[in-house]
Amino acid sequence: MASVEKENYTGIQALRFLAAILVVMVHATMYTKDRLDPTFGIWFPGRDGVDVFFVISGFVMVVSSRKLMTQPDGWLVFAKRRLIRIVPLYWLATTLRLGAMLAVPSLLLHPKLSFYQVVTSYLFFPARDAEGSLHPLLVVGWTLNYEMFFYMVFTLALLLRRDIYGFIGVVLGLCALGSLVPNIESDALAFYFNPIVIEFFGGMLLARVAATWRIPWWACLAAFAVGLALLLAQSSSEPSPRFIKIGLPALLVVSGVVFGERWLAGRIPIFLLDLGAASYALYLFHPIFAPAVPTVLKLVGLHEGWISIVAFVMFSIIVSVIAFAGVERRMTRSLNRRLL
């Protein structure tokens, strides 16, 4: 059945918070194990929140840019919007991380530092850290390197006035196929030649389908429930192939929320929407401040892992809300007024 195109999806806003909390949970268990209780297990399914974010990103880029596709300067407006949305807060978080690495390296899991890594981190360019991993200073920033690459390809498609699905599908498809090339010497190519980029395209295709079709409520619920169950059932730290074992369930979860918007609209609690708005701050700042939680608990003699997890999550949420309301929202509004 045909459906009217939408631009605002409240369900997606709430889902952003869920995806961020999944990532916070895996880090909560990781830091609890490292700093408080060595017997505590790491909850690997939390890492799947990244894949949900990638699908959401592809979906949102299409939904929020439909009007720009017919404008001569649409590519420039799109690029400015994305840079304003992503760069300032990431640079702030990276600077805080850098300050911590210089001031209190003994409190960090990855304290080694190199000048090259500092430069490439601010430029969103994948490079190996001092320990040999393809991670920026702010470790969770590896996902932002993919995001910025996707934005660049999307901007190029708008600039060249190409069919965005065909153009971006080919580029991301070639990146996925590039993962089959053995012994890639370039760190950047080794990073971008990853099938995980297909998840962005999955979100784009979802936006295209959702613009013209509707499905019954029970199918939306089934897609969400099955997708979430498959995500939470993951037990491996590095499932392979990831874009199938995690990417497809993530697409099911996002699809259930997108197609279920006509039932969700107006029914999602305001506080969940507010937390969804703060999800980017939650994602960026939790690995900077929250790891202090298990450290403090150990100092005061509280060794229960579950207390560490609950406190880690709650502290992360509090910090993110403060960062969003006090910094991100004001900074974004100011830059939008000046640059758009």
N, C-alpha and C positions, 0 to 999 in steps of 0.2 A: 504494500500500500504506500502511496506517495506521502511524503512528509515535507513540512516547511523547513527550510534551512534555518539553523539557529547559530548564534554567535556566542552565547553565554550558556555554559553547562555547569550548573551548581554541583552536580554529581562528580564531575571531574575535579572541582575545587576540593571537595572532601576527600576524593581519592588521592590527591597529591599528599595530603596529610598522612593517609594510610601508608603510602609508599615510603614517605620519609621516616615514619615510625618503624617500618620494617628494617630500614638501614640502621636506625638508631639502636634497635634491638640486637642486631648482630654485633655491633661495636660495643654495646653494653656487656654482652657475654664475653667478648674478646678481652676487654680491659679488666673485667672481673676475674677472668682466668689468669691474666698476666700479673695483676697487682694485688689480688686478694686471696683467691682460692685456685691453686693450680689444678685441682680435680674438676673444676667447673667446666662443662662442655660448651663449645661455641655453637650458637644457633645459626647454622648456615642458611636456612631459608630466608632470613632477613635480608640477605644480599640481593634477593630477587626484586626488591623494591626499585633497584636501578633499572631493571628491564621494564617495569611498569612506567617509570618516568620517561624512558625512551619512546615507548608507544604513545604516551600522552603528548610528548613533544611533537611528534609527527602529526598527530591529530590536531593539536592546537595551532600549529603553523598554518595548516590549510584553512581551518575555520576562521582564524583571525585575519587572514590575508586575502580572502576572496575578492574584496573590493579593490585591493591593491593590484590584483592581477590585470586589471584593465587600465591602470593609470601609468602614464609614461615614467613618472618618478616613483612608482610603487616600490621598486627595489631599494631605493634610498630610504624611504620611510620605514620599510621593513627592517633594513639593516640598523637604522638608528634605534628603533624600538627594541630590538634584540640586544644591542650593545648596552643601552641604558638599563635594560632589565637584568643582564647577566654580569657585566664587567665590574661596576663600582663595588658591589657587595663582595664579589669574589676577590677583588684586589684588597679590600679591607681585611677579609678573613685570612688571605695569604700573608699580609703584612703582620697580622697578629701572630700567626703561626711562626713566621720568621723571627719575630721578637722573642717568642718563647724558646725557639731553638738556640738563640744567642744568649738568652738570659738564664734559662734553667734547663739545659740539655739533658740533665740526669733524670728529669721527670717525664721524658718523652720516649715513645717506643722506637721512633726513627729519627734520632738526633743528628745524624751525619749531614753535612752541608757542603755544597759546592757552588761556586759563583755561576757556573753554567746552568745549574738547576734553578737558581733564583731567577735568572733572566728568562729562561724558557717557561717557567711557571707563570710569570706575569704576561707572557705572550701567548698563552694557551697552546704551546708547542710541545708535543710529546718528546721527552728526553729521559734518559736513565738517571736515577739518583745515585748517590754515593755508594749505595748498596747493590746497584745493578738492576733495580726494578724500574719499569716505565711509569713512574709516579711523579707528579709535581710536589712542591713543598707541602701543600695541603693535600693529603693523599686522596681524599674523595674527589679532588679536582680532576682526576683522570676522566670522569664522566663528562665534565665541562669541556674537555678537549674534543670529545666526540660531538657534543652539542654545538660548539663553535664551528666545527667542520660542516655539520649539517646545515647550520645557518648560512655558511658561506656558499654551499652548493645551492641552497634555496634562493639566496640573493642573486646568484649568477643566473638561475633559471628565469627569475623575474626580469633581470636586466636584458637578457637575450630574447625575452618574450617567447620563450619556448613552452611547450606543454610541460607543466611541472611534473606530472606523473611519469611521462616518458623520459624526460631528461634526468630527473633525480633517480628514477628507477634504474636507468642504465649506469649512472655513476656509482650508486650504492651497490648495484649488482656486481660491477667490476671490482669494487673493493672486497666484496664477499668472496668472489672467485680468486682474488689475489691471495687469500689465505692459503690456497693450495700450492702456492709457489714455495719451494723449499729454500732454506738458508738465505733469507732476506737480510742483507747487511745493513740497510738503512733502518734506524730505529723508528723514524716517522712512518715509513711504509709498513713496517712490521706492526705498528700500532693501528694504523687505519685499515690495513688489509685484514679485517675481522668481520665475520658474518653477523656480529651483533648489530652492525649498522642497518641491517635489514629491518630491525624492529622499528626504526623511524619510518621506513616506507610502509610498514604494516599499519602504523597510525595514520599515515596519509590516506591509504586506501580505505580505512575505516571512515574517515571524514567524508570521502566521496560517496560511499555506500549509505552512510547515515543521512546524507542530504536528500536522498530520494526514497528511502525505504523505512518502514517501521516493522517491528516484530512484537508479538504478544508479550505480556508481562512475565508469564511463566518461562518463556525462552530467555528473557533478560536475566531473570533470577538464576536459571540453570547455567547460563554462560558464566555469570559471575561466580557462582558457587563451585562449579567444576574447575574453573580457572584458578580460583583461590586455593582449592583443595590440592590441585597439582603443584602449585607454587610451594605450599606449606609442607608438601610431602617430600620435597627435595632434601636429600641427606648428604650429597657430595659437596665439597667446597668448590669444585670446578667441574660441573656437569658438561658433558660434550655429546653432541653439539649444543651449545648454550642457546642459540637462537631458536632451536626447536624445542628443547626440553624446558626452557624457561620462557623464551620469547613468545611461543604460541599460547601457553597459559596466561601470560601477561596480556596478550591481545584479547583473550576471552574475557578477562576481568574488566578491561577498559571497555570492551564492546558491550558487556552487560550494563555497565554504568551509563554509557552513551545512549544506547537504545532505551534505557529505562528512565531517561530524563523526564519524560512527560508524567511519570508517576513520582519521581523524586523532587521535582521543582516545587518549592514552597514547603516541603516536608523535612528538609534537612536542618537540624538545629543550627542556629546562628553561630554558636561557639565552634562547631566543626568547620564552618565556612571560614571563620576567622583563623583557625589553626591551619586550614589549607592555604590561606593567604600568606601565612608565616612559614610555609613548608620549605622555601628556598633558604631562609635564614636558619631553620632547623637543620637542614642538610649540611650547610656550610659550617655552622658554629659548634655543633655538638661535639665533633672530635677535638676541638680546641679546649673547651672548658670542662665538659662532663667527665673526662678521664680522671679529674681530681677527686671524683666521688669515691671510687674504691680505694684510692690512696688515703683519703681522710678516714674512711671507715676502718682501714687497717690500723691507722695510728691510734684510734680511740678504742680498738679492741673488738669491733664488730666484724665478724668474719662470715656471716651468713650471706651466701651469694644472692638470694632472692631480694634481700634488703638493698644490696648494691644495684641490682637491675632496676628495681622500682625507683630508687633515688636517682639513678643515672637518667632514666627516661623523664622523670618529672623535672629534674634540673635542666635537662636539655630543652624541654618545652618552655619553661620559664624564661630561659636565656633567649630563645628564639622569638618569643612574643615581645620581649623588651627590645631586641635588635630590630624586629620588623617595625614596631610602632615608633621607636625612638630614632631609628636610623634609616632603614630601607625605604619605608613609605615616604618619608620627607625628602630623602635624596632623589628618589624616583620622580616624585611630583615636580621637584625643582628642575631636574634635568629635562623632563618632558616640556615644561614651560619654556625653557631656553632653547631647546634643540628641535622641537617638533612644531 
